[in-house]
């Protein structure tokens, strides 16, 4: 089998075509699609000062069959599985923590396959390619004097396979909305406990009473003018919450062209058509991912309407399985989103440093398992509470 598969490391997405790349992307891993990742590079959002691509590929007789997109990092911003304490501990000990290797979708805390495998491979061939990619990224990290390797927001089965090859798993959690076969929003509300059901109805009534025009835009309904509008929404949110923008104007304008078929916009306007706020989301098949939100006017509950309720409406109408709304989440949890495990795996090359971090990760996994169980046992969803 070794004779048939050719391994290579690439420093640019330009080495691939969208057709061959996207043939390896699973339906619920939309942010691994070529158009999104390549556009980050083309617009200078990655590769200029940080996030330098190191794309591991395997071909069989010239045909692309496996990928592991990774990046050389000089810091940990934009990853959302936080290791700043690890970096600080290394620094205090006089040990360099950067550069490191990270396999993740830049600036995008969503779950998905991090190792992309052709569906045409046999089970034996897939297993061989996964092991080859993980062994090669270990070799790359060690020989390039990286402190560590981090594969973030991966699938649980990927983490299990990596553990057998010397990587150490990490567990965190997010809040996702799961479609339990609801026929409409009211049926979903009927599955919540009374006080939360009442609160959500009141929030939606208060938005409705303001006579706003709230619409969902997909496909050809999305126009060129929306690109600049949503870029301004994005700038507004980051200036208020984080103070650092990862994406630039060119990225927004171009993604509204090349990725339009994946975009889902919620736009709120006043009575004369002036935009007030909205959310920019991404969908594929049965999966909807909330991404960016912003508003030019502070309107109570507009965020919940544009980022949660409208997405749930859309998911129910289109019989989608899941809505992911990114990092953080107490507000999501109180509105019927469930606590779900988020997986990652890591390899630390410094012997003493790895021992301390691995011990911590073992304790953290137990803590996170307890947290997820505790959150869901107190969920507004009757099914999780056992009501």
C-alpha positions as CSV (number, residue, x, y, z in Angstrom):
1,X,0.0,0.0,0.0
2,X,2.9,2.3,0.8
3,X,4.0,2.2,-2.9
4,X,0.6,3.5,-4.1
5,X,0.3,6.6,-1.9
6,X,2.4,9.7,-2.4
7,X,2.8,12.1,0.5
8,X,3.7,15.8,0.2
9,X,3.6,19.1,2.2
10,X,2.3,22.3,0.5
11,X,2.7,25.9,1.6
12,X,-0.3,27.2,-0.4
13,X,-3.9,26.3,-1.3
14,X,-3.0,27.3,-4.9
15,X,-1.5,23.8,-5.3
16,X,-5.0,22.4,-5.4
17,X,-8.2,22.8,-7.4
18,X,-11.5,23.4,-5.7
19,X,-13.0,20.3,-7.4
20,X,-10.4,17.8,-6.1
21,X,-10.3,19.4,-2.6
22,X,-14.1,19.6,-2.1
23,X,-14.5,16.0,-3.1
24,X,-13.0,15.1,0.3
25,X,-15.1,17.4,2.5
26,X,-17.8,15.9,4.6
27,X,-21.3,17.6,4.5
28,X,-21.0,18.9,8.1
29,X,-17.4,20.3,7.6
30,X,-18.4,23.2,5.3
31,X,-15.6,25.5,6.5
32,X,-13.1,23.1,5.2
33,X,-14.3,23.7,1.7
34,X,-11.7,25.1,-0.7
35,X,-13.4,28.4,-1.5
36,X,-13.4,29.4,2.2
37,X,-9.9,28.4,3.1
38,X,-8.2,29.5,-0.2
39,X,-10.0,32.9,0.1
40,X,-8.4,33.5,3.5
41,X,-5.0,33.1,1.9
42,X,-5.8,35.1,-1.3
43,X,-7.1,38.1,0.7
44,X,-4.2,38.1,3.1
45,X,-6.2,37.1,6.2
46,X,-3.7,34.3,6.7
47,X,-0.2,33.8,5.6
48,X,1.0,37.4,5.9
49,X,2.1,37.6,9.5
50,X,0.6,34.4,10.9
51,X,-1.3,31.3,10.0
52,X,1.2,30.0,7.5
53,X,-0.3,27.0,5.6
54,X,1.4,23.6,5.9
55,X,-1.0,21.4,4.0
56,X,-0.3,17.7,4.2
57,X,-1.6,15.7,1.2
58,X,-1.7,12.2,-0.1
59,X,-2.3,11.2,-3.7
60,X,-3.0,7.9,-5.3
61,X,-1.8,7.7,-8.9
62,X,-2.1,11.5,-9.0
63,X,-5.6,11.6,-7.5
64,X,-6.0,13.5,-4.3
65,X,-7.3,11.1,-1.6
66,X,-6.4,12.7,1.8
67,X,-5.6,16.1,3.4
68,X,-4.7,17.6,6.7
69,X,-4.6,21.4,6.5
70,X,-2.4,22.8,9.2
71,X,-0.7,26.1,9.9
72,X,2.4,27.4,11.6
73,X,1.4,29.7,14.4
74,X,3.2,32.5,16.1
75,X,0.4,33.1,18.7
76,X,-2.8,31.4,19.7
77,X,-5.4,34.1,18.8
78,X,-8.2,33.0,16.6
79,X,-8.2,29.4,17.7
80,X,-10.8,29.3,20.6
81,X,-9.4,26.2,22.2
82,X,-7.2,28.2,24.6
83,X,-3.6,27.3,25.4
84,X,-2.5,30.7,26.6
85,X,-1.7,29.4,30.1
86,X,0.5,26.7,28.5
87,X,2.3,29.3,26.6
88,X,2.8,31.5,29.7
89,X,4.1,28.5,31.7
90,X,6.7,27.8,28.9
91,X,7.7,31.4,28.8
92,X,8.2,31.6,32.6
93,X,10.4,28.5,32.3
94,X,12.4,30.0,29.5
95,X,11.1,27.5,26.9
96,X,9.8,28.8,23.6
97,X,6.2,27.9,23.0
98,X,6.0,29.5,19.5
99,X,6.1,28.6,16.7
100,X,3.6,25.7,17.0
101,X,1.5,23.7,14.5
102,X,-2.3,24.0,14.5
103,X,-4.8,22.1,12.4
104,X,-8.0,24.1,12.6
105,X,-10.2,26.4,10.5
106,X,-8.7,29.9,11.1
107,X,-10.8,32.2,13.3
108,X,-13.7,29.7,13.1
109,X,-14.7,27.7,16.3
110,X,-16.9,25.1,14.6
111,X,-16.6,21.3,14.7
112,X,-15.8,19.2,11.7
113,X,-13.4,16.7,10.1
114,X,-9.8,18.0,10.3
115,X,-8.5,15.0,8.3
116,X,-10.2,15.0,4.9
117,X,-10.5,11.5,3.4
118,X,-11.8,10.4,0.0
119,X,-15.1,8.5,0.3
120,X,-13.8,6.2,-2.5
121,X,-11.1,4.7,-0.2
122,X,-11.6,1.4,1.5
123,X,-11.7,1.3,5.3
124,X,-8.2,-0.2,5.3
125,X,-6.9,2.6,2.9
126,X,-8.6,5.3,5.0
127,X,-7.0,4.0,8.1
128,X,-3.6,3.9,6.4
129,X,-3.9,7.5,5.2
130,X,-5.0,8.8,8.6
131,X,-2.0,7.2,10.3
132,X,0.3,8.4,7.6
133,X,-0.9,12.0,8.0
134,X,-0.7,12.0,11.8
135,X,2.8,10.5,11.8
136,X,3.9,13.0,9.2
137,X,2.6,16.0,11.0
138,X,4.4,14.7,14.1
139,X,7.6,14.4,12.1
140,X,7.1,17.9,10.6
141,X,6.5,19.4,14.0
142,X,9.5,17.7,15.6
143,X,12.0,18.4,12.8
144,X,10.9,22.0,12.4
145,X,11.5,22.8,16.1
146,X,7.8,23.4,16.8
147,X,6.9,23.3,20.5
148,X,3.7,21.3,19.9
149,X,0.9,20.2,17.5
150,X,-2.8,21.1,18.1
151,X,-5.7,19.7,16.1
152,X,-8.8,21.6,17.2
153,X,-12.6,21.1,17.0
154,X,-12.1,17.7,15.3
155,X,-14.5,14.8,15.3
156,X,-14.4,12.4,18.3
157,X,-13.4,9.5,16.2
158,X,-10.4,11.5,14.9
159,X,-9.3,12.2,18.4
160,X,-9.6,8.5,19.3
161,X,-7.4,7.5,16.3
162,X,-4.8,10.1,17.2
163,X,-4.6,8.9,20.8
164,X,-3.3,5.5,19.5
165,X,-0.5,7.4,17.8
166,X,0.7,9.3,20.9
167,X,-1.5,12.4,20.8
168,X,-3.4,13.4,23.9
169,X,-7.1,14.3,23.7
170,X,-8.7,17.4,25.1
171,X,-12.4,18.0,25.8
172,X,-14.4,21.2,25.9
173,X,-18.0,22.0,25.1
174,X,-20.3,24.2,23.0
175,X,-24.0,24.7,22.8
176,X,-25.7,23.4,19.7
177,X,-29.4,23.4,18.7
178,X,-30.5,19.9,17.8
179,X,-33.6,19.3,15.7
180,X,-35.7,16.6,17.4
181,X,-38.1,16.4,14.5
182,X,-40.0,19.7,15.2
183,X,-42.5,20.7,12.6
184,X,-42.5,24.4,13.6
185,X,-41.1,26.8,16.1
186,X,-44.1,26.4,18.4
187,X,-43.6,22.7,18.6
188,X,-40.0,23.4,19.6
189,X,-41.2,25.8,22.3
190,X,-43.6,23.1,23.6
191,X,-40.5,21.0,24.4
192,X,-39.2,23.7,26.8
193,X,-40.1,24.2,30.4
194,X,-42.8,26.8,31.0
195,X,-40.7,29.8,32.2
196,X,-38.2,29.6,29.3
197,X,-41.1,29.1,26.8
198,X,-42.7,32.2,28.2
199,X,-39.5,34.2,28.0
200,X,-38.8,33.4,24.4
201,X,-42.3,34.3,23.3
202,X,-42.1,37.6,25.1
203,X,-38.7,38.4,23.4
204,X,-40.1,37.6,20.0
205,X,-43.3,39.7,20.7
206,X,-41.2,42.7,21.7
207,X,-39.2,42.5,18.4
208,X,-42.5,42.1,16.4
209,X,-44.0,45.1,18.2
210,X,-41.3,47.4,16.8
211,X,-42.5,46.8,13.2
212,X,-39.1,45.7,12.0
213,X,-38.7,43.9,8.7
214,X,-36.6,40.8,9.4
215,X,-35.8,38.6,6.4
216,X,-33.7,35.6,5.6
217,X,-31.6,35.9,2.5
218,X,-30.0,33.0,0.6
219,X,-28.9,32.3,-3.0
220,X,-29.9,35.0,-5.5
221,X,-31.5,37.1,-2.8
222,X,-28.0,38.0,-1.6
223,X,-26.8,41.1,-3.4
224,X,-23.5,42.8,-3.9
225,X,-24.5,45.6,-1.5
226,X,-24.8,43.2,1.4
227,X,-21.1,42.5,1.4
228,X,-20.1,45.9,2.6
229,X,-23.1,46.0,5.0
230,X,-22.1,42.8,6.7
231,X,-18.5,43.8,6.8
232,X,-19.6,46.9,8.8
233,X,-21.7,44.7,11.1
234,X,-18.6,42.6,11.6
235,X,-16.4,45.6,12.4
236,X,-19.0,46.9,14.9
237,X,-19.1,43.7,16.9
238,X,-15.4,43.2,17.1
239,X,-14.8,46.8,18.1
240,X,-17.2,46.3,21.0
241,X,-16.2,42.8,22.1
242,X,-12.7,41.9,21.0
243,X,-11.0,45.0,19.5
244,X,-9.2,42.8,16.9
245,X,-10.5,42.0,13.4
246,X,-9.2,38.9,11.6
247,X,-11.0,39.4,8.4
248,X,-10.7,42.3,5.9
249,X,-13.0,44.1,3.5
250,X,-11.7,42.2,0.5
251,X,-12.6,38.9,2.1
252,X,-16.2,39.9,2.8
253,X,-16.7,41.2,-0.8
254,X,-15.2,38.1,-2.4
255,X,-16.9,35.6,-0.2
256,X,-20.2,37.1,-1.1
257,X,-19.3,36.1,-4.6
258,X,-17.5,32.7,-4.5
259,X,-19.3,31.4,-1.4
260,X,-22.7,32.8,-1.9
261,X,-24.3,29.4,-2.4
262,X,-23.4,28.7,1.3
263,X,-24.4,32.0,2.9
264,X,-27.5,32.5,5.0
265,X,-28.2,36.1,6.0
266,X,-30.6,37.4,8.5
267,X,-31.2,41.1,8.0
268,X,-33.3,43.5,10.2
269,X,-34.5,46.8,8.8
270,X,-36.7,49.6,10.0
271,X,-40.0,50.6,8.4
272,X,-38.3,52.5,5.6
273,X,-35.7,49.9,4.7
274,X,-32.7,51.2,6.7
275,X,-30.5,48.3,7.9
276,X,-30.3,47.9,11.7
277,X,-28.5,44.7,12.3
278,X,-28.1,41.1,11.2
279,X,-26.3,37.9,11.2
280,X,-24.2,36.2,8.6
281,X,-24.3,32.4,8.7
282,X,-23.1,29.4,6.6
283,X,-25.0,26.3,5.7
284,X,-24.6,23.1,3.8
285,X,-27.1,20.2,3.6
286,X,-28.5,19.5,7.1
287,X,-26.2,21.8,9.0
288,X,-26.3,25.6,9.7
289,X,-23.5,27.5,11.3
290,X,-23.9,30.9,12.9
291,X,-20.9,33.1,12.4
292,X,-21.0,37.0,12.5
293,X,-23.4,39.4,14.0
294,X,-23.6,43.2,14.2
295,X,-26.0,46.1,14.6
296,X,-25.9,49.8,14.0
297,X,-28.5,50.4,16.7
298,X,-28.9,48.8,20.1
299,X,-32.3,47.1,20.0
300,X,-33.2,44.8,22.9
301,X,-33.5,41.1,21.9
302,X,-32.6,41.8,18.2
303,X,-29.4,39.7,18.7
304,X,-31.5,36.7,19.9
305,X,-33.9,37.0,17.0
306,X,-31.2,37.3,14.3
307,X,-28.7,34.8,15.8
308,X,-30.9,32.2,17.4
309,X,-34.6,32.2,16.6
310,X,-34.4,32.9,12.9
311,X,-31.8,30.2,12.5
312,X,-34.0,27.7,14.3
313,X,-36.9,28.7,12.1
314,X,-34.8,28.1,9.0
315,X,-33.5,24.8,10.3
316,X,-36.9,23.5,11.1
317,X,-38.4,24.6,7.8
318,X,-35.5,22.9,5.9
319,X,-35.4,19.8,8.1
320,X,-31.9,20.5,9.2
321,X,-30.3,18.4,11.9
322,X,-28.2,20.9,13.8
323,X,-27.4,24.6,14.3
324,X,-24.0,25.5,15.6
325,X,-23.6,29.1,16.9
326,X,-19.9,29.1,17.7
327,X,-18.0,29.8,21.0
328,X,-19.5,30.9,24.3
329,X,-23.1,30.2,25.0
330,X,-25.0,30.9,28.2
331,X,-27.6,32.7,26.2
332,X,-27.8,29.8,23.8
333,X,-28.2,27.3,26.5
334,X,-31.2,29.2,28.0
335,X,-32.9,29.2,24.6
336,X,-32.8,25.5,24.0
337,X,-29.3,24.8,22.8
338,X,-27.7,21.6,24.2
339,X,-24.3,21.3,25.7
340,X,-22.2,19.0,23.4
341,X,-18.6,17.8,23.6
342,X,-15.9,19.5,21.5
343,X,-12.9,17.4,20.8
344,X,-9.2,18.2,20.1
345,X,-5.9,16.5,20.4
346,X,-2.4,17.6,21.1
347,X,1.3,16.6,21.2
348,X,3.8,18.5,23.2
349,X,7.5,17.9,22.3
350,X,9.1,19.1,25.5
351,X,9.3,16.2,27.9
352,X,8.7,17.9,31.2
353,X,6.2,20.4,29.7
354,X,4.2,17.6,28.1
355,X,4.0,15.7,31.4
356,X,2.4,18.7,33.2
357,X,0.0,19.5,30.4
358,X,-1.0,15.9,29.8
359,X,-1.8,15.5,33.6
360,X,-3.9,18.7,33.4
361,X,-5.8,17.5,30.3
362,X,-6.7,14.2,32.0
363,X,-8.2,16.1,34.9
364,X,-9.9,18.6,32.5
365,X,-11.6,15.8,30.6
366,X,-13.3,14.5,33.7
367,X,-14.3,18.0,34.7
368,X,-15.8,18.7,31.2
369,X,-17.7,15.5,31.2
370,X,-19.3,16.4,34.5
371,X,-20.0,20.0,33.3
372,X,-21.8,18.7,30.1
373,X,-23.9,16.3,32.2
374,X,-24.7,19.0,34.7
375,X,-25.6,21.6,32.1
376,X,-28.0,19.3,30.2
377,X,-29.6,18.0,33.4
378,X,-30.6,21.6,34.1
379,X,-31.6,22.3,30.5
380,X,-34.8,24.1,29.5
381,X,-35.4,21.1,27.2
382,X,-37.7,18.7,28.9
383,X,-36.1,15.7,27.2
384,X,-32.7,16.4,28.7
385,X,-34.2,17.1,32.1
386,X,-36.1,13.9,32.0
387,X,-39.4,15.8,32.5
